[in-house]
Amino acid sequence: MVSNNIITGHIGNIGSLAEVNVLLDSATLNSTILKATNINLQNNTSVLNLSDGITVTGNINSANGVNGTLNILGNATLNGNINNLNLLQCSGDNSKVLDLQGNTTVNNLVFEDSVLTSGTISVNGLLDVGGITFNNSNTS
């Protein structure tokens, strides 16, 4: 996928895809199901936006060093490992849950909202994060 693609529908619902590659810019998946053995962010400018309510089966990787941004736009279940991403960004209020089933290695974990209004991350594997940021402060 190259340059700001938006894909809808159940992806790999009948049979899992071997690979999904995000090359440059962003790809938005407005889907509730994504099944692929490997989802690769190929470049530091690669952004994968996952819609609210999605379940992803497969690993999400940076193909060439530490690259790319994985942007979670609400509730999500990620069943595979996440390897060597630059940024894991969580959007959504405190009713949203990101369920990480596999091992996760990212440089930065960013919550779009404050500590009090951000969603929750449920970690069921190992979590290796270089830094955690909450973008909006709790001051009025």
C-alpha positions as CSV (number, residue, x, y, z in Angstrom):
1,M,0.0,0.0,0.0
2,V,1.4,3.4,-1.0
3,S,0.2,6.9,-0.2
4,N,-2.9,7.3,2.0
5,N,-5.0,4.2,1.2
6,I,-8.3,3.5,2.9
7,I,-9.4,-0.1,2.9
8,T,-12.8,-1.4,4.2
9,G,-14.3,-4.8,4.7
10,H,-13.1,-8.0,6.4
11,I,-9.5,-8.5,5.3
12,G,-8.3,-12.2,5.2
13,N,-11.6,-13.3,6.8
14,I,-11.8,-16.5,4.7
15,G,-8.1,-17.2,4.3
16,S,-5.2,-15.4,6.0
17,L,-3.1,-13.2,3.7
18,A,0.6,-14.0,3.6
19,E,1.7,-10.3,3.9
20,V,0.4,-6.8,4.1
21,N,3.1,-4.1,3.3
22,V,2.7,-0.4,4.1
23,L,5.3,1.3,2.1
24,L,5.0,5.1,2.3
25,D,2.5,7.5,4.0
26,S,-0.6,6.0,5.6
27,A,-3.0,3.1,5.2
28,T,-6.3,3.1,7.1
29,L,-8.1,-0.1,7.7
30,N,-11.8,0.5,8.4
31,S,-12.4,-3.1,9.2
32,T,-13.2,-5.4,12.1
33,I,-11.0,-8.3,10.9
34,L,-7.5,-8.3,9.6
35,K,-5.7,-11.7,9.2
36,A,-2.2,-11.7,7.7
37,T,0.9,-13.7,8.7
38,N,2.9,-10.5,8.7
39,I,2.0,-6.8,8.4
40,N,5.1,-4.9,7.5
41,L,5.8,-1.1,8.0
42,Q,8.5,-0.6,5.4
43,N,9.6,3.0,6.0
44,N,9.8,5.5,8.9
45,T,7.0,7.5,7.2
46,S,4.7,4.3,7.1
47,V,1.6,4.7,9.2
48,L,-1.0,2.0,9.8
49,N,-4.3,3.3,11.2
50,L,-6.5,0.6,12.7
51,S,-10.2,1.4,13.1
52,D,-12.2,1.1,16.3
53,G,-13.3,-2.5,17.1
54,I,-10.7,-4.3,14.9
55,T,-9.1,-7.7,15.7
56,V,-5.8,-8.3,14.0
57,T,-4.4,-11.8,13.7
58,G,-0.7,-11.8,12.7
59,N,2.5,-10.0,13.5
60,I,3.1,-6.3,12.9
61,N,6.7,-5.6,12.0
62,S,9.1,-2.9,11.0
63,A,10.8,-4.5,7.9
64,N,14.0,-2.3,7.8
65,G,15.1,-1.3,11.3
66,V,13.0,0.7,13.7
67,N,10.3,2.3,11.5
68,G,6.7,3.3,11.3
69,T,3.7,4.2,13.3
70,L,0.8,2.0,14.4
71,N,-2.2,4.2,15.2
72,I,-5.0,2.5,17.2
73,L,-8.2,4.5,16.7
74,G,-10.3,2.9,19.5
75,N,-10.8,-0.6,20.8
76,A,-8.5,-3.2,19.3
77,T,-7.3,-6.7,19.9
78,L,-3.8,-7.5,18.4
79,N,-3.2,-11.3,18.6
80,G,0.4,-11.3,17.2
81,N,3.7,-9.8,18.1
82,I,4.6,-6.2,17.4
83,N,8.3,-5.8,16.5
84,N,10.6,-2.8,16.2
85,L,8.1,-0.1,15.6
86,N,9.0,3.6,16.2
87,L,5.6,4.6,17.5
88,L,2.5,2.9,19.0
89,Q,-0.2,5.6,19.3
90,C,-3.5,5.1,21.1
91,S,-6.5,7.3,20.4
92,G,-9.7,7.0,22.3
93,D,-11.3,7.9,25.6
94,N,-11.2,5.9,28.9
95,S,-13.8,3.5,27.6
96,K,-11.4,2.1,25.0
97,V,-9.1,-0.9,25.4
98,L,-6.1,-2.0,23.4
99,D,-5.6,-5.7,24.1
100,L,-2.0,-6.8,23.3
101,Q,-1.9,-10.6,23.1
102,G,1.7,-11.1,21.9
103,N,5.1,-9.5,22.7
104,T,5.4,-5.9,21.9
105,T,8.6,-3.9,21.2
106,V,8.2,-0.1,20.3
107,N,10.4,3.0,20.8
108,N,7.5,5.2,22.0
109,L,4.0,4.6,23.3
110,V,1.8,7.7,22.9
111,F,-1.6,8.3,24.4
112,E,-3.5,11.1,22.5
113,D,-5.3,12.1,25.7
114,S,-4.3,12.7,29.3
115,V,-3.6,10.1,32.0
116,L,-7.2,10.6,33.3
117,T,-9.0,10.4,30.0
118,S,-6.9,7.9,28.0
119,G,-8.0,4.3,27.3
120,T,-6.4,1.2,28.8
121,I,-3.8,-1.2,27.5
122,S,-4.1,-4.9,28.5
123,V,-0.7,-6.6,28.1
124,N,-0.7,-10.4,27.9
125,G,2.9,-10.8,26.6
126,L,6.1,-8.9,27.1
127,L,6.0,-5.1,26.6
128,D,9.3,-3.3,25.8
129,V,8.8,0.4,25.4
130,G,11.5,3.2,25.2
131,G,9.1,5.9,26.5
132,I,5.5,6.7,27.3
133,T,3.8,10.0,26.6
134,F,0.4,11.4,27.4
135,N,-0.2,14.3,25.0
136,N,-2.8,16.4,26.9
137,S,-2.1,17.4,30.5
138,N,-4.6,17.1,33.4
139,T,-4.6,20.8,34.1
140,S,-7.6,23.0,33.4
